[in-house]
Amino acid sequence: MRDGDPLSWHEATGSYVVSRYEDVERIFKDKKGEFSTENYDWQIEPVHGRTILQLSGREHAVRR
């Protein structure tokens, strides 16, 4: 997947799947981009609580 289709559309969730670490890192650091952690809010947070991807500033540094 990383080599053949590093960015793919997932029809069931209506979202993209990004499979290469370098791409994920770049996407989440780009505050003006189209990608966000919004799906974590409604899909992951109810199960696991807030993840490091949702944190910023001091709270992110402490958890890291």
mmCIF file of the C-alpha atoms, coordinates in Angstrom:
data_MODEL
# 
_entry.id   MODEL 
# 
loop_
_atom_site.group_PDB 
_atom_site.id 
_atom_site.type_symbol 
_atom_site.label_atom_id 
_atom_site.label_alt_id 
_atom_site.label_comp_id 
_atom_site.label_asym_id 
_atom_site.label_entity_id 
_atom_site.label_seq_id 
_atom_site.pdbx_PDB_ins_code 
_atom_site.Cartn_x 
_atom_site.Cartn_y 
_atom_site.Cartn_z 
_atom_site.occupancy 
_atom_site.B_iso_or_equiv 
_atom_site.pdbx_formal_charge 
_atom_site.auth_seq_id 
_atom_site.auth_comp_id 
_atom_site.auth_asym_id 
_atom_site.auth_atom_id 
_atom_site.pdbx_PDB_model_num 
ATOM 1  C CA . MET A 1 1  ? 0.000   0.000  0.000  1.00 0.00 ? 1  MET A CA 1 
ATOM 2  C CA . ARG A 1 2  ? 2.771   2.463  0.886  1.00 0.00 ? 2  ARG A CA 1 
ATOM 3  C CA . ASP A 1 3  ? 4.501   1.970  -2.442 1.00 0.00 ? 3  ASP A CA 1 
ATOM 4  C CA . GLY A 1 4  ? 1.534   1.431  -4.738 1.00 0.00 ? 4  GLY A CA 1 
ATOM 5  C CA . ASP A 1 5  ? -1.172  3.626  -3.227 1.00 0.00 ? 5  ASP A CA 1 
ATOM 6  C CA . PRO A 1 6  ? 0.197   5.893  -0.473 1.00 0.00 ? 6  PRO A CA 1 
ATOM 7  C CA . LEU A 1 7  ? -2.915  8.099  -0.586 1.00 0.00 ? 7  LEU A CA 1 
ATOM 8  C CA . SER A 1 8  ? -6.194  6.299  -1.119 1.00 0.00 ? 8  SER A CA 1 
ATOM 9  C CA . TRP A 1 9  ? -9.853  7.168  -0.732 1.00 0.00 ? 9  TRP A CA 1 
ATOM 10 C CA . HIS A 1 10 ? -11.794 5.018  1.772  1.00 0.00 ? 10 HIS A CA 1 
ATOM 11 C CA . GLU A 1 11 ? -15.398 5.010  0.593  1.00 0.00 ? 11 GLU A CA 1 
ATOM 12 C CA . ALA A 1 12 ? -16.931 3.580  3.797  1.00 0.00 ? 12 ALA A CA 1 
ATOM 13 C CA . THR A 1 13 ? -15.682 6.440  5.998  1.00 0.00 ? 13 THR A CA 1 
ATOM 14 C CA . GLY A 1 14 ? -15.599 9.116  3.311  1.00 0.00 ? 14 GLY A CA 1 
ATOM 15 C CA . SER A 1 15 ? -11.990 9.897  4.084  1.00 0.00 ? 15 SER A CA 1 
ATOM 16 C CA . TYR A 1 16 ? -8.467  9.464  2.788  1.00 0.00 ? 16 TYR A CA 1 
ATOM 17 C CA . VAL A 1 17 ? -6.003  6.901  4.115  1.00 0.00 ? 17 VAL A CA 1 
ATOM 18 C CA . VAL A 1 18 ? -2.399  8.126  4.146  1.00 0.00 ? 18 VAL A CA 1 
ATOM 19 C CA . SER A 1 19 ? 0.004   5.230  4.591  1.00 0.00 ? 19 SER A CA 1 
ATOM 20 C CA . ARG A 1 20 ? 3.529   6.706  4.584  1.00 0.00 ? 20 ARG A CA 1 
ATOM 21 C CA . TYR A 1 21 ? 4.890   8.179  7.812  1.00 0.00 ? 21 TYR A CA 1 
ATOM 22 C CA . GLU A 1 22 ? 6.595   11.081 6.039  1.00 0.00 ? 22 GLU A CA 1 
ATOM 23 C CA . ASP A 1 23 ? 3.334   12.048 4.323  1.00 0.00 ? 23 ASP A CA 1 
ATOM 24 C CA . VAL A 1 24 ? 1.320   11.812 7.538  1.00 0.00 ? 24 VAL A CA 1 
ATOM 25 C CA . GLU A 1 25 ? 3.863   13.969 9.367  1.00 0.00 ? 25 GLU A CA 1 
ATOM 26 C CA . ARG A 1 26 ? 3.839   16.619 6.621  1.00 0.00 ? 26 ARG A CA 1 
ATOM 27 C CA . ILE A 1 27 ? 0.040   16.669 6.431  1.00 0.00 ? 27 ILE A CA 1 
ATOM 28 C CA . PHE A 1 28 ? -0.505  17.150 10.160 1.00 0.00 ? 28 PHE A CA 1 
ATOM 29 C CA . LYS A 1 29 ? 2.147   19.870 10.389 1.00 0.00 ? 29 LYS A CA 1 
ATOM 30 C CA . ASP A 1 30 ? 0.491   21.847 7.572  1.00 0.00 ? 30 ASP A CA 1 
ATOM 31 C CA . LYS A 1 31 ? -2.040  23.973 9.465  1.00 0.00 ? 31 LYS A CA 1 
ATOM 32 C CA . LYS A 1 32 ? -3.412  25.469 6.216  1.00 0.00 ? 32 LYS A CA 1 
ATOM 33 C CA . GLY A 1 33 ? -3.970  22.121 4.519  1.00 0.00 ? 33 GLY A CA 1 
ATOM 34 C CA . GLU A 1 34 ? -7.131  20.216 3.773  1.00 0.00 ? 34 GLU A CA 1 
ATOM 35 C CA . PHE A 1 35 ? -6.409  17.381 6.195  1.00 0.00 ? 35 PHE A CA 1 
ATOM 36 C CA . SER A 1 36 ? -7.192  17.461 9.904  1.00 0.00 ? 36 SER A CA 1 
ATOM 37 C CA . THR A 1 37 ? -7.644  15.272 12.952 1.00 0.00 ? 37 THR A CA 1 
ATOM 38 C CA . GLU A 1 38 ? -11.409 15.824 12.765 1.00 0.00 ? 38 GLU A CA 1 
ATOM 39 C CA . ASN A 1 39 ? -12.139 12.112 12.270 1.00 0.00 ? 39 ASN A CA 1 
ATOM 40 C CA . TYR A 1 40 ? -10.315 11.355 15.510 1.00 0.00 ? 40 TYR A CA 1 
ATOM 41 C CA . ASP A 1 41 ? -12.815 13.508 17.372 1.00 0.00 ? 41 ASP A CA 1 
ATOM 42 C CA . TRP A 1 42 ? -15.830 11.394 16.514 1.00 0.00 ? 42 TRP A CA 1 
ATOM 43 C CA . GLN A 1 43 ? -14.268 7.999  15.761 1.00 0.00 ? 43 GLN A CA 1 
ATOM 44 C CA . ILE A 1 44 ? -11.333 7.509  18.107 1.00 0.00 ? 44 ILE A CA 1 
ATOM 45 C CA . GLU A 1 45 ? -11.836 9.874  21.041 1.00 0.00 ? 45 GLU A CA 1 
ATOM 46 C CA . PRO A 1 46 ? -14.960 8.124  22.418 1.00 0.00 ? 46 PRO A CA 1 
ATOM 47 C CA . VAL A 1 47 ? -12.969 4.887  22.642 1.00 0.00 ? 47 VAL A CA 1 
ATOM 48 C CA . HIS A 1 48 ? -9.409  5.976  23.464 1.00 0.00 ? 48 HIS A CA 1 
ATOM 49 C CA . GLY A 1 49 ? -9.763  9.544  24.708 1.00 0.00 ? 49 GLY A CA 1 
ATOM 50 C CA . ARG A 1 50 ? -7.767  12.374 23.163 1.00 0.00 ? 50 ARG A CA 1 
ATOM 51 C CA . THR A 1 51 ? -4.729  11.249 21.199 1.00 0.00 ? 51 THR A CA 1 
ATOM 52 C CA . ILE A 1 52 ? -1.425  13.045 20.752 1.00 0.00 ? 52 ILE A CA 1 
ATOM 53 C CA . LEU A 1 53 ? -2.536  14.021 17.229 1.00 0.00 ? 53 LEU A CA 1 
ATOM 54 C CA . GLN A 1 54 ? -5.238  16.227 18.741 1.00 0.00 ? 54 GLN A CA 1 
ATOM 55 C CA . LEU A 1 55 ? -2.979  18.016 21.212 1.00 0.00 ? 55 LEU A CA 1 
ATOM 56 C CA . SER A 1 56 ? -0.918  21.138 20.777 1.00 0.00 ? 56 SER A CA 1 
ATOM 57 C CA . GLY A 1 57 ? 1.524   23.211 22.762 1.00 0.00 ? 57 GLY A CA 1 
ATOM 58 C CA . ARG A 1 58 ? 2.369   22.181 26.314 1.00 0.00 ? 58 ARG A CA 1 
ATOM 59 C CA . GLU A 1 59 ? -0.199  19.398 26.501 1.00 0.00 ? 59 GLU A CA 1 
ATOM 60 C CA . HIS A 1 60 ? 1.353   17.768 23.404 1.00 0.00 ? 60 HIS A CA 1 
ATOM 61 C CA . ALA A 1 61 ? 4.895   18.139 24.786 1.00 0.00 ? 61 ALA A CA 1 
ATOM 62 C CA . VAL A 1 62 ? 3.952   16.604 28.152 1.00 0.00 ? 62 VAL A CA 1 
ATOM 63 C CA . ARG A 1 63 ? 2.289   13.560 26.564 1.00 0.00 ? 63 ARG A CA 1 
ATOM 64 C CA . ARG A 1 64 ? 5.099   13.111 24.088 1.00 0.00 ? 64 ARG A CA 1 
# 
